[in-house]
Amino acid sequence: MADPGHSLEDRPSTRHVRVKKILIVDRDEYWGPAMRLALQECGYYLNLVRDSVEGRRRAFERLYDLVVLSASMGEVTVRTILGELGRHGTPPPVIVVAGAEEIKDRAALQAVPCVSMVRRPCPVEEVVDAARALIGEPWEDRFTGA
C-alpha cells in the first residue's frame, strides 16, 4: 500500500541521461568552431582545443566518446594524440579530418582501432554523419534502481 504522505511524483527519479562527450583538436579558425557548433546543435557535449599541447593533455587525462582530430595540427601532433588514445584500455573512436596529402604516415593511424578519415574540403555535415555513425545518438537514457 502506498504511503499517503508521498505521491509517486515526490519520489526522486531513477532515470539519468549520459551526454556523449567529443574532443575536437583543430587550430583552424573556421573548421574547429564550425564542427563544434554543428555537433553541439545535435546535442553532443564538446570541448574544442586549438593548442597541440592542450590537445595531447586532454586526450591523455580525460575520457571522451569521440575525438575529432584535424591533420592541420601537424603530423607529430596527430601521431602523439593517437598514441595517447591508444594507451587507454578501450580508446575512443577517432575522426581524422585531413586533406589528400596531410597524413603521410598511415601506420600512425593504426594506434587506435576505430579511426575514420574525412577528406577535407568537405561539408561539416560529413563530420556530423561520421560522428553519428561511430558513437550514435548524442545521449543515452539510462534507468537505475529497482
N, C-alpha and C positions, 0 to 999 in steps of 0.2 A: 504494500500500500504506500502511496506517495506521501511524503511529508507535506502537510497542509501549509507550512510556513514557507516552502520553497517550491517554485514552479520550475519547469524544465528550462525556461528562458533565463533563470537566475544562475544556473549551473555554468561553470566555465566550459568553454568549448574544448573538445578533444581533437580538433582539426587544426592543422597548421599548414602553411604554404612555404615551400622552399623555392626561392627565386634562383635561377641559374646565373652564375657569375662568369663574365667574359673579360679577359685582359686583352687590350689592343696595344701593341707596341708599334708605333709609326710616327716618324718625325715630320711627315708631310703636313703642311698647314691646311690642306684641303681634305685629303683622304682620311686621316685619322678622325677628325671631327665629323666628317660625313658618315663614316662607318659607325661611329659611336651613336650619332643621332638616329640612324636607321635602325640599329639594334635596340636602342632604348625605346623607340616607338613601338617595337614589337613586344616589349615587356621584360627584356633581359636587364640584369644589373651590370653596369660597365665601369671599368677603370681604363682610362686612356693614358698611356705613358709615352712621352716623346724623347726621353733620355735613355740611352742604351744601358747605362749602369743601373738606373732605376728599374728598367725592364728586366734585367738579369736578376736583381734582388727580389722583385715581386714574383718572378717565375720560380725562384728557389724557396721563398718563405711562405707563399700563400697557395692555397688550393683553388684552382679555377676549374670550371666545367669545360671551358674552351679558351684557347689562346689564338688570337689573330696577330700574325707577325708579318710586318712588311719587310721585304728584302731591301728596301731603301735604307734600312738601318745599317746595312753593311753585312758582308758575308761572315765576318768574325762574330758579330753580334748574333746573327741567326744561328750559327753553329753553337755558340755558347749557350744561348737560351734553350735550344733544342736539347743540348747536353744536360742542362739543369733539369728540364722537364723529364728527361729520360731517367733521372735518379729517383723520381717519385715511384712508389710502389706500383701504382696504376696511373701513368701520366695522362693528362687530359688530351683530347684531340687538338690538333693544331691546323689552322688555315694559314698557309704562306701565300701572301699576295705579292706577285713578282712579275716583272717584265720578262720577255723572252730570254734575255741574256743575263739577268741579275743573279741567278743561282747557278754557279759553275760546279760546285761540289755536291753532287747528288747524294753522296754517301752520308753527308751530314743530316739529310732528311730521314735517314733510317734510324736515328736515335730515338724517335718517338714512333710507336707502331701505327698511329692513326693520323697521317698527315694528308691534307688535301691542298692542292695547288689551285689558286685562282689567278689567271693571267690578267695582268694589267696592260693596257687600259680596259676597263670593264665597267658596267653599271654597278652601283653599290648594291643593288638587289641581288647580284650574283653572290656577294659575300653573305647576305642575309639568307639566301637559299642554301648555301653551303653550311651555314651555322645551324639552320633548322634540320638539315639532313644529318648532321653529326650529333647534335645534342637534343633535338626535338623541341618541344614547346618551351617557352621561357620560364615556366614554373611547374612545380609538382605539387599537387594537392594530396596531402597525406592525412591519414587518421591515426591517432594514437589512443591508447587506453583500451578499455574493455569493449 
